[in-house]
């Protein structure tokens, strides 16, 4: 084992202790004779992963290195060393803090990049911050994050692990007990090792290697120090916590690459610095990708409002699909490159199609929506989104049913009315009473223009009233003013 060979050559020793003394093994560095312990968490269901190098990865479909693929797609902001481009055995991890029960659109690029590593034969690792989530990453934030209780964090961690497994795997996740395989996916929780580390141990064994000047020079720290609220000591130490995660994974599991958004550069380099200083070793790399930004330049997130959630229980596949279907032309090609696995050649061809006479608007947006929805929600989720989209298209011949309408009720405005208040009510009165249109005059004008629909059927008669056969399955109505302004009416 490589670790044993290092132990012979170096003069400073680290013991990584396991609950079972027989599993204690020796790693070494070369700066001091003092030995100290870094405790590894115990669990009845968690065994020591194999430290043997993973097999050489199979070549990607186009035989390009993963870094080259990411670069040509605009998925690399910075890397810590050009040597990463020649690495053949990579174990790359990306961290996800459990500050909500779902990941959101801002996390999607991290999952995409991990998936590229997996597709190129490397080992992707998703690290859920069960420990760091108790502190909160100050990067990109103007104020300290709200504190979450332990139970909420545990629930969020469990939900996010399930979500990541579904998105990145769609099959069995490789268990720790079985070690690493070339096509494996690992989902870890940093609380597993942090829960056994004391403050004094951390200050002695890690804190002494951190330089305050370097920590204060990090961009995430400088911005907060200059803000009105400043930065708490707790947030200030976050970069060391994340840095230690990289050190721990590098030392215990041969993880040699950390990836993250561009706002994570300071946290990532904190880890590579700790590895160099404490272990006196090279071979740890950092890679950042551009943040996914809105048209106004702000981040996608949950606290900024209007979050695009990846969990179908918080945002339906239909609404998720509709978001990407509505992406402006100016962004659609960039999104195809960074959020899908279509070849660059195919994307270039689609871009040329946009410039040709007769191009049907939103054709490429439809392809983008299909690809991203399939990645996040799978084939079943995409099918659900397409069925709902077709069923809700004004003028569509698809026969509506109550289940389909109820399925999108949370994604469009809805209301509940008594049966006797709806039956025999004129459509004009109904449209005004539920707030679909502002006035009866506006409804009449829209009707004359052919833009008023009841259950996707165009209404041409001004005196049209609701009859029993209009109420789908005796439960719901769908009223549409134009293509996008809809209202679901539940009947009691």
Order of alpha helices (4+ residues) and beta strands (2+ residues): alpha-beta-beta-beta-alpha-beta-beta-alpha-beta-alpha-beta-alpha-alpha-alpha-alpha-alpha-alpha-beta-alpha-beta-alpha-alpha-alpha-alpha-alpha-beta-alpha-alpha-alpha-beta-beta-beta-beta
